[in-house]
Amino acid sequence: MEFIRSIALFSIAGKPVVVYGGILTLCSFLFTAYISVSNLKGNHRIPFALHPKMAVLSLILACIHGFFALSIYW
């Protein structure tokens, strides 16, 4: 677990990797929601078929982020 903690706390531009993982996860969830909302409003530039794939990616990123965040404390 110490190896995972060292990865989570590795500093990039003064912030730990876990912070960037959280930002990336949030952006992924927001983009997933954007796909759904934009298709409901009639904007089909981004196909709705991408929505479930982005949802899976968002959940995977959230699990990795959560694992890194919990590894700091355990």
mmCIF file of the N, C-alpha and C atoms, coordinates in Angstrom:
data_MODEL
# 
_entry.id   MODEL 
# 
loop_
_atom_site.group_PDB 
_atom_site.id 
_atom_site.type_symbol 
_atom_site.label_atom_id 
_atom_site.label_alt_id 
_atom_site.label_comp_id 
_atom_site.label_asym_id 
_atom_site.label_entity_id 
_atom_site.label_seq_id 
_atom_site.pdbx_PDB_ins_code 
_atom_site.Cartn_x 
_atom_site.Cartn_y 
_atom_site.Cartn_z 
_atom_site.occupancy 
_atom_site.B_iso_or_equiv 
_atom_site.pdbx_formal_charge 
_atom_site.auth_seq_id 
_atom_site.auth_comp_id 
_atom_site.auth_asym_id 
_atom_site.auth_atom_id 
_atom_site.pdbx_PDB_model_num 
ATOM 1   N N  . MET A 1 1  ? 0.817   -1.191 0.000   1.00 0.00 ? 1  MET A N  1 
ATOM 2   C CA . MET A 1 1  ? 0.000   0.000  0.000   1.00 0.00 ? 1  MET A CA 1 
ATOM 3   C C  . MET A 1 1  ? 0.865   1.260  0.000   1.00 0.00 ? 1  MET A C  1 
ATOM 4   N N  . GLU A 1 2  ? 2.052   1.149  0.504   1.00 0.00 ? 2  GLU A N  1 
ATOM 5   C CA . GLU A 1 2  ? 2.962   2.299  0.540   1.00 0.00 ? 2  GLU A CA 1 
ATOM 6   C C  . GLU A 1 2  ? 3.315   2.766  -0.878  1.00 0.00 ? 2  GLU A C  1 
ATOM 7   N N  . PHE A 1 3  ? 3.416   1.806  -1.811  1.00 0.00 ? 3  PHE A N  1 
ATOM 8   C CA . PHE A 1 3  ? 3.730   2.158  -3.202  1.00 0.00 ? 3  PHE A CA 1 
ATOM 9   C C  . PHE A 1 3  ? 2.583   2.976  -3.814  1.00 0.00 ? 3  PHE A C  1 
ATOM 10  N N  . ILE A 1 4  ? 1.343   2.545  -3.564  1.00 0.00 ? 4  ILE A N  1 
ATOM 11  C CA . ILE A 1 4  ? 0.180   3.268  -4.077  1.00 0.00 ? 4  ILE A CA 1 
ATOM 12  C C  . ILE A 1 4  ? 0.110   4.662  -3.460  1.00 0.00 ? 4  ILE A C  1 
ATOM 13  N N  . ARG A 1 5  ? 0.405   4.750  -2.160  1.00 0.00 ? 5  ARG A N  1 
ATOM 14  C CA . ARG A 1 5  ? 0.391   6.046  -1.475  1.00 0.00 ? 5  ARG A CA 1 
ATOM 15  C C  . ARG A 1 5  ? 1.437   6.988  -2.077  1.00 0.00 ? 5  ARG A C  1 
ATOM 16  N N  . SER A 1 6  ? 2.602   6.442  -2.407  1.00 0.00 ? 6  SER A N  1 
ATOM 17  C CA . SER A 1 6  ? 3.643   7.299  -2.984  1.00 0.00 ? 6  SER A CA 1 
ATOM 18  C C  . SER A 1 6  ? 3.242   7.803  -4.367  1.00 0.00 ? 6  SER A C  1 
ATOM 19  N N  . ILE A 1 7  ? 2.514   6.982  -5.115  1.00 0.00 ? 7  ILE A N  1 
ATOM 20  C CA . ILE A 1 7  ? 2.012   7.437  -6.424  1.00 0.00 ? 7  ILE A CA 1 
ATOM 21  C C  . ILE A 1 7  ? 0.951   8.521  -6.220  1.00 0.00 ? 7  ILE A C  1 
ATOM 22  N N  . ALA A 1 8  ? 0.020   8.291  -5.285  1.00 0.00 ? 8  ALA A N  1 
ATOM 23  C CA . ALA A 1 8  ? -1.068  9.247  -5.041  1.00 0.00 ? 8  ALA A CA 1 
ATOM 24  C C  . ALA A 1 8  ? -0.543  10.594 -4.575  1.00 0.00 ? 8  ALA A C  1 
ATOM 25  N N  . LEU A 1 9  ? 0.542   10.581 -3.811  1.00 0.00 ? 9  LEU A N  1 
ATOM 26  C CA . LEU A 1 9  ? 1.084   11.822 -3.265  1.00 0.00 ? 9  LEU A CA 1 
ATOM 27  C C  . LEU A 1 9  ? 2.212   12.425 -4.102  1.00 0.00 ? 9  LEU A C  1 
ATOM 28  N N  . PHE A 1 10 ? 2.536   11.792 -5.239  1.00 0.00 ? 10 PHE A N  1 
ATOM 29  C CA . PHE A 1 10 ? 3.573   12.325 -6.115  1.00 0.00 ? 10 PHE A CA 1 
ATOM 30  C C  . PHE A 1 10 ? 3.161   13.718 -6.590  1.00 0.00 ? 10 PHE A C  1 
ATOM 31  N N  . SER A 1 11 ? 4.047   14.674 -6.448  1.00 0.00 ? 11 SER A N  1 
ATOM 32  C CA . SER A 1 11 ? 3.719   16.068 -6.719  1.00 0.00 ? 11 SER A CA 1 
ATOM 33  C C  . SER A 1 11 ? 4.021   16.446 -8.168  1.00 0.00 ? 11 SER A C  1 
ATOM 34  N N  . ILE A 1 12 ? 3.017   17.030 -8.819  1.00 0.00 ? 12 ILE A N  1 
ATOM 35  C CA . ILE A 1 12 ? 3.169   17.584 -10.163 1.00 0.00 ? 12 ILE A CA 1 
ATOM 36  C C  . ILE A 1 12 ? 2.719   19.037 -10.073 1.00 0.00 ? 12 ILE A C  1 
ATOM 37  N N  . ALA A 1 13 ? 3.608   19.945 -10.338 1.00 0.00 ? 13 ALA A N  1 
ATOM 38  C CA . ALA A 1 13 ? 3.335   21.392 -10.255 1.00 0.00 ? 13 ALA A CA 1 
ATOM 39  C C  . ALA A 1 13 ? 2.789   21.780 -8.885  1.00 0.00 ? 13 ALA A C  1 
ATOM 40  N N  . GLY A 1 14 ? 3.296   21.126 -7.850  1.00 0.00 ? 14 GLY A N  1 
ATOM 41  C CA . GLY A 1 14 ? 2.938   21.489 -6.496  1.00 0.00 ? 14 GLY A CA 1 
ATOM 42  C C  . GLY A 1 14 ? 1.681   20.835 -5.948  1.00 0.00 ? 14 GLY A C  1 
ATOM 43  N N  . LYS A 1 15 ? 0.995   20.048 -6.749  1.00 0.00 ? 15 LYS A N  1 
ATOM 44  C CA . LYS A 1 15 ? -0.225  19.365 -6.305  1.00 0.00 ? 15 LYS A CA 1 
ATOM 45  C C  . LYS A 1 15 ? -0.041  17.854 -6.454  1.00 0.00 ? 15 LYS A C  1 
ATOM 46  N N  . PRO A 1 16 ? -0.603  17.062 -5.535  1.00 0.00 ? 16 PRO A N  1 
ATOM 47  C CA . PRO A 1 16 ? -0.473  15.611 -5.646  1.00 0.00 ? 16 PRO A CA 1 
ATOM 48  C C  . PRO A 1 16 ? -1.301  15.055 -6.814  1.00 0.00 ? 16 PRO A C  1 
ATOM 49  N N  . VAL A 1 17 ? -0.914  13.891 -7.284  1.00 0.00 ? 17 VAL A N  1 
ATOM 50  C CA . VAL A 1 17 ? -1.581  13.242 -8.415  1.00 0.00 ? 17 VAL A CA 1 
ATOM 51  C C  . VAL A 1 17 ? -3.062  13.021 -8.117  1.00 0.00 ? 17 VAL A C  1 
ATOM 52  N N  . VAL A 1 18 ? -3.398  12.731 -6.875  1.00 0.00 ? 18 VAL A N  1 
ATOM 53  C CA . VAL A 1 18 ? -4.794  12.466 -6.529  1.00 0.00 ? 18 VAL A CA 1 
ATOM 54  C C  . VAL A 1 18 ? -5.675  13.684 -6.808  1.00 0.00 ? 18 VAL A C  1 
ATOM 55  N N  . VAL A 1 19 ? -5.158  14.886 -6.704  1.00 0.00 ? 19 VAL A N  1 
ATOM 56  C CA . VAL A 1 19 ? -5.924  16.102 -7.015  1.00 0.00 ? 19 VAL A CA 1 
ATOM 57  C C  . VAL A 1 19 ? -6.232  16.161 -8.507  1.00 0.00 ? 19 VAL A C  1 
ATOM 58  N N  . TYR A 1 20 ? -5.233  15.890 -9.328  1.00 0.00 ? 20 TYR A N  1 
ATOM 59  C CA . TYR A 1 20 ? -5.446  15.897 -10.775 1.00 0.00 ? 20 TYR A CA 1 
ATOM 60  C C  . TYR A 1 20 ? -6.398  14.778 -11.193 1.00 0.00 ? 20 TYR A C  1 
ATOM 61  N N  . GLY A 1 21 ? -6.323  13.652 -10.505 1.00 0.00 ? 21 GLY A N  1 
ATOM 62  C CA . GLY A 1 21 ? -7.265  12.569 -10.783 1.00 0.00 ? 21 GLY A CA 1 
ATOM 63  C C  . GLY A 1 21 ? -8.696  12.974 -10.481 1.00 0.00 ? 21 GLY A C  1 
ATOM 64  N N  . GLY A 1 22 ? -8.888  13.715 -9.402  1.00 0.00 ? 22 GLY A N  1 
ATOM 65  C CA . GLY A 1 22 ? -10.226 14.195 -9.060  1.00 0.00 ? 22 GLY A CA 1 
ATOM 66  C C  . GLY A 1 22 ? -10.752 15.195 -10.076 1.00 0.00 ? 22 GLY A C  1 
ATOM 67  N N  . ILE A 1 23 ? -9.893  16.076 -10.536 1.00 0.00 ? 23 ILE A N  1 
ATOM 68  C CA . ILE A 1 23 ? -10.299 17.054 -11.550 1.00 0.00 ? 23 ILE A CA 1 
ATOM 69  C C  . ILE A 1 23 ? -10.658 16.349 -12.851 1.00 0.00 ? 23 ILE A C  1 
ATOM 70  N N  . LEU A 1 24 ? -9.850  15.373 -13.245 1.00 0.00 ? 24 LEU A N  1 
ATOM 71  C CA . LEU A 1 24 ? -10.116 14.613 -14.466 1.00 0.00 ? 24 LEU A CA 1 
ATOM 72  C C  . LEU A 1 24 ? -11.420 13.827 -14.344 1.00 0.00 ? 24 LEU A C  1 
ATOM 73  N N  . THR A 1 25 ? -11.676 13.250 -13.180 1.00 0.00 ? 25 THR A N  1 
ATOM 74  C CA . THR A 1 25 ? -12.908 12.504 -12.954 1.00 0.00 ? 25 THR A CA 1 
ATOM 75  C C  . THR A 1 25 ? -14.124 13.422 -13.028 1.00 0.00 ? 25 THR A C  1 
ATOM 76  N N  . LEU A 1 26 ? -14.039 14.572 -12.397 1.00 0.00 ? 26 LEU A N  1 
ATOM 77  C CA . LEU A 1 26 ? -15.147 15.534 -12.453 1.00 0.00 ? 26 LEU A CA 1 
ATOM 78  C C  . LEU A 1 26 ? -15.421 15.973 -13.885 1.00 0.00 ? 26 LEU A C  1 
ATOM 79  N N  . CYS A 1 27 ? -14.374 16.282 -14.631 1.00 0.00 ? 27 CYS A N  1 
ATOM 80  C CA . CYS A 1 27 ? -14.548 16.688 -16.034 1.00 0.00 ? 27 CYS A CA 1 
ATOM 81  C C  . CYS A 1 27 ? -15.184 15.571 -16.858 1.00 0.00 ? 27 CYS A C  1 
ATOM 82  N N  . SER A 1 28 ? -14.790 14.343 -16.580 1.00 0.00 ? 28 SER A N  1 
ATOM 83  C CA . SER A 1 28 ? -15.359 13.204 -17.292 1.00 0.00 ? 28 SER A CA 1 
ATOM 84  C C  . SER A 1 28 ? -16.849 13.054 -16.999 1.00 0.00 ? 28 SER A C  1 
ATOM 85  N N  . PHE A 1 29 ? -17.241 13.181 -15.732 1.00 0.00 ? 29 PHE A N  1 
ATOM 86  C CA . PHE A 1 29 ? -18.664 13.110 -15.384 1.00 0.00 ? 29 PHE A CA 1 
ATOM 87  C C  . PHE A 1 29 ? -19.446 14.264 -16.015 1.00 0.00 ? 29 PHE A C  1 
ATOM 88  N N  . LEU A 1 30 ? -18.880 15.462 -16.000 1.00 0.00 ? 30 LEU A N  1 
ATOM 89  C CA . LEU A 1 30 ? -19.567 16.607 -16.599 1.00 0.00 ? 30 LEU A CA 1 
ATOM 90  C C  . LEU A 1 30 ? -19.726 16.446 -18.105 1.00 0.00 ? 30 LEU A C  1 
ATOM 91  N N  . PHE A 1 31 ? -18.710 15.917 -18.781 1.00 0.00 ? 31 PHE A N  1 
ATOM 92  C CA . PHE A 1 31 ? -18.798 15.686 -20.220 1.00 0.00 ? 31 PHE A CA 1 
ATOM 93  C C  . PHE A 1 31 ? -19.840 14.615 -20.523 1.00 0.00 ? 31 PHE A C  1 
ATOM 94  N N  . THR A 1 32 ? -19.923 13.592 -19.679 1.00 0.00 ? 32 THR A N  1 
ATOM 95  C CA . THR A 1 32 ? -20.934 12.548 -19.848 1.00 0.00 ? 32 THR A CA 1 
ATOM 96  C C  . THR A 1 32 ? -22.333 13.150 -19.754 1.00 0.00 ? 32 THR A C  1 
ATOM 97  N N  . ALA A 1 33 ? -22.540 14.012 -18.783 1.00 0.00 ? 33 ALA A N  1 
ATOM 98  C CA . ALA A 1 33 ? -23.837 14.672 -18.642 1.00 0.00 ? 33 ALA A CA 1 
ATOM 99  C C  . ALA A 1 33 ? -24.111 15.597 -19.827 1.00 0.00 ? 33 ALA A C  1 
ATOM 100 N N  . TYR A 1 34 ? -23.076 16.272 -20.305 1.00 0.00 ? 34 TYR A N  1 
ATOM 101 C CA . TYR A 1 34 ? -23.231 17.174 -21.452 1.00 0.00 ? 34 TYR A CA 1 
ATOM 102 C C  . TYR A 1 34 ? -23.702 16.417 -22.692 1.00 0.00 ? 34 TYR A C  1 
ATOM 103 N N  . ILE A 1 35 ? -23.168 15.232 -22.904 1.00 0.00 ? 35 ILE A N  1 
ATOM 104 C CA . ILE A 1 35 ? -23.576 14.428 -24.067 1.00 0.00 ? 35 ILE A CA 1 
ATOM 105 C C  . ILE A 1 35 ? -25.075 14.167 -24.005 1.00 0.00 ? 35 ILE A C  1 
ATOM 106 N N  . SER A 1 36 ? -25.560 13.769 -22.841 1.00 0.00 ? 36 SER A N  1 
ATOM 107 C CA . SER A 1 36 ? -26.981 13.464 -22.686 1.00 0.00 ? 36 SER A CA 1 
ATOM 108 C C  . SER A 1 36 ? -27.850 14.703 -22.877 1.00 0.00 ? 36 SER A C  1 
ATOM 109 N N  . VAL A 1 37 ? -27.493 15.784 -22.218 1.00 0.00 ? 37 VAL A N  1 
ATOM 110 C CA . VAL A 1 37 ? -28.299 17.011 -22.288 1.00 0.00 ? 37 VAL A CA 1 
ATOM 111 C C  . VAL A 1 37 ? -28.295 17.590 -23.692 1.00 0.00 ? 37 VAL A C  1 
ATOM 112 N N  . SER A 1 38 ? -27.142 17.606 -24.336 1.00 0.00 ? 38 SER A N  1 
ATOM 113 C CA . SER A 1 38 ? -27.089 18.190 -25.682 1.00 0.00 ? 38 SER A CA 1 
ATOM 114 C C  . SER A 1 38 ? -27.895 17.359 -26.684 1.00 0.00 ? 38 SER A C  1 
ATOM 115 N N  . ASN A 1 39 ? -27.913 16.036 -26.525 1.00 0.00 ? 39 ASN A N  1 
ATOM 116 C CA . ASN A 1 39 ? -28.713 15.207 -27.413 1.00 0.00 ? 39 ASN A CA 1 
ATOM 117 C C  . ASN A 1 39 ? -30.202 15.379 -27.146 1.00 0.00 ? 39 ASN A C  1 
ATOM 118 N N  . LEU A 1 40 ? -30.588 15.596 -25.893 1.00 0.00 ? 40 LEU A N  1 
ATOM 119 C CA . LEU A 1 40 ? -31.994 15.848 -25.579 1.00 0.00 ? 40 LEU A CA 1 
ATOM 120 C C  . LEU A 1 40 ? -32.474 17.163 -26.185 1.00 0.00 ? 40 LEU A C  1 
ATOM 121 N N  . LYS A 1 41 ? -31.581 18.130 -26.299 1.00 0.00 ? 41 LYS A N  1 
ATOM 122 C CA . LYS A 1 41 ? -31.944 19.437 -26.859 1.00 0.00 ? 41 LYS A CA 1 
ATOM 123 C C  . LYS A 1 41 ? -31.853 19.472 -28.377 1.00 0.00 ? 41 LYS A C  1 
ATOM 124 N N  . GLY A 1 42 ? -31.462 18.347 -28.989 1.00 0.00 ? 42 GLY A N  1 
ATOM 125 C CA . GLY A 1 42 ? -31.435 18.272 -30.448 1.00 0.00 ? 42 GLY A CA 1 
ATOM 126 C C  . GLY A 1 42 ? -30.075 18.476 -31.078 1.00 0.00 ? 42 GLY A C  1 
ATOM 127 N N  . ASN A 1 43 ? -29.056 18.694 -30.287 1.00 0.00 ? 43 ASN A N  1 
ATOM 128 C CA . ASN A 1 43 ? -27.704 18.852 -30.810 1.00 0.00 ? 43 ASN A CA 1 
ATOM 129 C C  . ASN A 1 43 ? -27.048 17.472 -30.868 1.00 0.00 ? 43 ASN A C  1 
ATOM 130 N N  . HIS A 1 44 ? -26.874 16.946 -32.083 1.00 0.00 ? 44 HIS A N  1 
ATOM 131 C CA . HIS A 1 44 ? -26.368 15.586 -32.248 1.00 0.00 ? 44 HIS A CA 1 
ATOM 132 C C  . HIS A 1 44 ? -24.936 15.554 -32.797 1.00 0.00 ? 44 HIS A C  1 
ATOM 133 N N  . ARG A 1 45 ? -24.152 16.602 -32.503 1.00 0.00 ? 45 ARG A N  1 
ATOM 134 C CA . ARG A 1 45 ? -22.749 16.601 -32.942 1.00 0.00 ? 45 ARG A CA 1 
ATOM 135 C C  . ARG A 1 45 ? -21.982 15.462 -32.303 1.00 0.00 ? 45 ARG A C  1 
ATOM 136 N N  . ILE A 1 46 ? -22.228 15.220 -31.030 1.00 0.00 ? 46 ILE A N  1 
ATOM 137 C CA . ILE A 1 46 ? -21.601 14.109 -30.317 1.00 0.00 ? 46 ILE A CA 1 
ATOM 138 C C  . ILE A 1 46 ? -22.657 13.011 -30.223 1.00 0.00 ? 46 ILE A C  1 
ATOM 139 N N  . PRO A 1 47 ? -22.426 11.854 -30.838 1.00 0.00 ? 47 PRO A N  1 
ATOM 140 C CA . PRO A 1 47 ? -23.471 10.826 -30.853 1.00 0.00 ? 47 PRO A CA 1 
ATOM 141 C C  . PRO A 1 47 ? -23.775 10.293 -29.454 1.00 0.00 ? 47 PRO A C  1 
ATOM 142 N N  . PHE A 1 48 ? -25.055 9.982  -29.231 1.00 0.00 ? 48 PHE A N  1 
ATOM 143 C CA . PHE A 1 48 ? -25.478 9.497  -27.921 1.00 0.00 ? 48 PHE A CA 1 
ATOM 144 C C  . PHE A 1 48 ? -24.852 8.144  -27.603 1.00 0.00 ? 48 PHE A C  1 
ATOM 145 N N  . ALA A 1 49 ? -24.422 7.400  -28.600 1.00 0.00 ? 49 ALA A N  1 
ATOM 146 C CA . ALA A 1 49 ? -23.781 6.100  -28.370 1.00 0.00 ? 49 ALA A CA 1 
ATOM 147 C C  . ALA A 1 49 ? -22.500 6.246  -27.550 1.00 0.00 ? 49 ALA A C  1 
ATOM 148 N N  . LEU A 1 50 ? -21.939 7.426  -27.519 1.00 0.00 ? 50 LEU A N  1 
ATOM 149 C CA . LEU A 1 50 ? -20.730 7.672  -26.737 1.00 0.00 ? 50 LEU A CA 1 
ATOM 150 C C  . LEU A 1 50 ? -21.040 7.833  -25.243 1.00 0.00 ? 50 LEU A C  1 
ATOM 151 N N  . HIS A 1 51 ? -22.291 8.150  -24.915 1.00 0.00 ? 51 HIS A N  1 
ATOM 152 C CA . HIS A 1 51 ? -22.680 8.394  -23.521 1.00 0.00 ? 51 HIS A CA 1 
ATOM 153 C C  . HIS A 1 51 ? -22.415 7.197  -22.598 1.00 0.00 ? 51 HIS A C  1 
ATOM 154 N N  . PRO A 1 52 ? -22.842 5.971  -22.927 1.00 0.00 ? 52 PRO A N  1 
ATOM 155 C CA . PRO A 1 52 ? -22.562 4.840  -22.026 1.00 0.00 ? 52 PRO A CA 1 
ATOM 156 C C  . PRO A 1 52 ? -21.066 4.546  -21.889 1.00 0.00 ? 52 PRO A C  1 
ATOM 157 N N  . LYS A 1 53 ? -20.324 4.748  -22.948 1.00 0.00 ? 53 LYS A N  1 
ATOM 158 C CA . LYS A 1 53 ? -18.873 4.522  -22.889 1.00 0.00 ? 53 LYS A CA 1 
ATOM 159 C C  . LYS A 1 53 ? -18.208 5.536  -21.965 1.00 0.00 ? 53 LYS A C  1 
ATOM 160 N N  . MET A 1 54 ? -18.650 6.785  -22.051 1.00 0.00 ? 54 MET A N  1 
ATOM 161 C CA . MET A 1 54 ? -18.108 7.813  -21.166 1.00 0.00 ? 54 MET A CA 1 
ATOM 162 C C  . MET A 1 54 ? -18.519 7.569  -19.715 1.00 0.00 ? 54 MET A C  1 
ATOM 163 N N  . ALA A 1 55 ? -19.714 7.027  -19.520 1.00 0.00 ? 55 ALA A N  1 
ATOM 164 C CA . ALA A 1 55 ? -20.162 6.723  -18.155 1.00 0.00 ? 55 ALA A CA 1 
ATOM 165 C C  . ALA A 1 55 ? -19.285 5.639  -17.537 1.00 0.00 ? 55 ALA A C  1 
ATOM 166 N N  . VAL A 1 56 ? -18.963 4.626  -18.300 1.00 0.00 ? 56 VAL A N  1 
ATOM 167 C CA . VAL A 1 56 ? -18.086 3.562  -17.808 1.00 0.00 ? 56 VAL A CA 1 
ATOM 168 C C  . VAL A 1 56 ? -16.700 4.123  -17.505 1.00 0.00 ? 56 VAL A C  1 
ATOM 169 N N  . LEU A 1 57 ? -16.170 4.939  -18.404 1.00 0.00 ? 57 LEU A N  1 
ATOM 170 C CA . LEU A 1 57 ? -14.868 5.560  -18.183 1.00 0.00 ? 57 LEU A CA 1 
ATOM 171 C C  . LEU A 1 57 ? -14.882 6.427  -16.927 1.00 0.00 ? 57 LEU A C  1 
ATOM 172 N N  . SER A 1 58 ? -15.956 7.182  -16.734 1.00 0.00 ? 58 SER A N  1 
ATOM 173 C CA . SER A 1 58 ? -16.074 8.037  -15.552 1.00 0.00 ? 58 SER A CA 1 
ATOM 174 C C  . SER A 1 58 ? -16.072 7.210  -14.272 1.00 0.00 ? 58 SER A C  1 
ATOM 175 N N  . LEU A 1 59 ? -16.795 6.110  -14.272 1.00 0.00 ? 59 LEU A N  1 
ATOM 176 C CA . LEU A 1 59 ? -16.834 5.256  -13.091 1.00 0.00 ? 59 LEU A CA 1 
ATOM 177 C C  . LEU A 1 59 ? -15.479 4.621  -12.806 1.00 0.00 ? 59 LEU A C  1 
ATOM 178 N N  . ILE A 1 60 ? -14.773 4.224  -13.849 1.00 0.00 ? 60 ILE A N  1 
ATOM 179 C CA . ILE A 1 60 ? -13.425 3.654  -13.663 1.00 0.00 ? 60 ILE A CA 1 
ATOM 180 C C  . ILE A 1 60 ? -12.491 4.706  -13.081 1.00 0.00 ? 60 ILE A C  1 
ATOM 181 N N  . LEU A 1 61 ? -12.545 5.917  -13.630 1.00 0.00 ? 61 LEU A N  1 
ATOM 182 C CA . LEU A 1 61 ? -11.706 6.999  -13.100 1.00 0.00 ? 61 LEU A CA 1 
ATOM 183 C C  . LEU A 1 61 ? -12.057 7.314  -11.648 1.00 0.00 ? 61 LEU A C  1 
ATOM 184 N N  . ALA A 1 62 ? -13.350 7.287  -11.323 1.00 0.00 ? 62 ALA A N  1 
ATOM 185 C CA . ALA A 1 62 ? -13.776 7.563  -9.949  1.00 0.00 ? 62 ALA A CA 1 
ATOM 186 C C  . ALA A 1 62 ? -13.262 6.486  -8.992  1.00 0.00 ? 62 ALA A C  1 
ATOM 187 N N  . CYS A 1 63 ? -13.283 5.236  -9.422  1.00 0.00 ? 63 CYS A N  1 
ATOM 188 C CA . CYS A 1 63 ? -12.766 4.152  -8.575  1.00 0.00 ? 63 CYS A CA 1 
ATOM 189 C C  . CYS A 1 63 ? -11.263 4.296  -8.348  1.00 0.00 ? 63 CYS A C  1 
ATOM 190 N N  . ILE A 1 64 ? -10.538 4.623  -9.397  1.00 0.00 ? 64 ILE A N  1 
ATOM 191 C CA . ILE A 1 64 ? -9.088  4.818  -9.270  1.00 0.00 ? 64 ILE A CA 1 
ATOM 192 C C  . ILE A 1 64 ? -8.798  6.006  -8.355  1.00 0.00 ? 64 ILE A C  1 
ATOM 193 N N  . HIS A 1 65 ? -9.522  7.093  -8.552  1.00 0.00 ? 65 HIS A N  1 
ATOM 194 C CA . HIS A 1 65 ? -9.344  8.279  -7.712  1.00 0.00 ? 65 HIS A CA 1 
ATOM 195 C C  . HIS A 1 65 ? -9.649  7.964  -6.245  1.00 0.00 ? 65 HIS A C  1 
ATOM 196 N N  . GLY A 1 66 ? -10.738 7.258  -6.014  1.00 0.00 ? 66 GLY A N  1 
ATOM 197 C CA . GLY A 1 66 ? -11.099 6.882  -4.643  1.00 0.00 ? 66 GLY A CA 1 
ATOM 198 C C  . GLY A 1 66 ? -10.072 5.963  -4.014  1.00 0.00 ? 66 GLY A C  1 
ATOM 199 N N  . PHE A 1 67 ? -9.551  5.033  -4.797  1.00 0.00 ? 67 PHE A N  1 
ATOM 200 C CA . PHE A 1 67 ? -8.521  4.122  -4.300  1.00 0.00 ? 67 PHE A CA 1 
ATOM 201 C C  . PHE A 1 67 ? -7.266  4.895  -3.906  1.00 0.00 ? 67 PHE A C  1 
ATOM 202 N N  . PHE A 1 68 ? -6.867  5.839  -4.748  1.00 0.00 ? 68 PHE A N  1 
ATOM 203 C CA . PHE A 1 68 ? -5.700  6.668  -4.423  1.00 0.00 ? 68 PHE A CA 1 
ATOM 204 C C  . PHE A 1 68 ? -5.956  7.501  -3.171  1.00 0.00 ? 68 PHE A C  1 
ATOM 205 N N  . ALA A 1 69 ? -7.154  8.102  -3.087  1.00 0.00 ? 69 ALA A N  1 
ATOM 206 C CA . ALA A 1 69 ? -7.461  8.957  -1.936  1.00 0.00 ? 69 ALA A CA 1 
ATOM 207 C C  . ALA A 1 69 ? -7.489  8.146  -0.643  1.00 0.00 ? 69 ALA A C  1 
ATOM 208 N N  . LEU A 1 70 ? -8.060  6.963  -0.671  1.00 0.00 ? 70 LEU A N  1 
ATOM 209 C CA . LEU A 1 70 ? -8.100  6.130  0.532   1.00 0.00 ? 70 LEU A CA 1 
ATOM 210 C C  . LEU A 1 70 ? -6.726  5.574  0.901   1.00 0.00 ? 70 LEU A C  1 
ATOM 211 N N  . SER A 1 71 ? -5.878  5.382  -0.091  1.00 0.00 ? 71 SER A N  1 
ATOM 212 C CA . SER A 1 71 ? -4.546  4.844  0.188   1.00 0.00 ? 71 SER A CA 1 
ATOM 213 C C  . SER A 1 71 ? -3.710  5.833  1.002   1.00 0.00 ? 71 SER A C  1 
ATOM 214 N N  . ILE A 1 72 ? -4.052  7.098  0.962   1.00 0.00 ? 72 ILE A N  1 
ATOM 215 C CA . ILE A 1 72 ? -3.321  8.102  1.735   1.00 0.00 ? 72 ILE A CA 1 
ATOM 216 C C  . ILE A 1 72 ? -3.541  7.879  3.222   1.00 0.00 ? 72 ILE A C  1 
ATOM 217 N N  . TYR A 1 73 ? -4.739  7.445  3.588   1.00 0.00 ? 73 TYR A N  1 
ATOM 218 C CA . TYR A 1 73 ? -5.086  7.311  4.993   1.00 0.00 ? 73 TYR A CA 1 
ATOM 219 C C  . TYR A 1 73 ? -4.879  5.902  5.549   1.00 0.00 ? 73 TYR A C  1 
ATOM 220 N N  . TRP A 1 74 ? -4.858  4.874  4.692   1.00 0.00 ? 74 TRP A N  1 
ATOM 221 C CA . TRP A 1 74 ? -4.663  3.502  5.186   1.00 0.00 ? 74 TRP A CA 1 
ATOM 222 C C  . TRP A 1 74 ? -3.355  2.940  4.768   1.00 0.00 ? 74 TRP A C  1 
# 
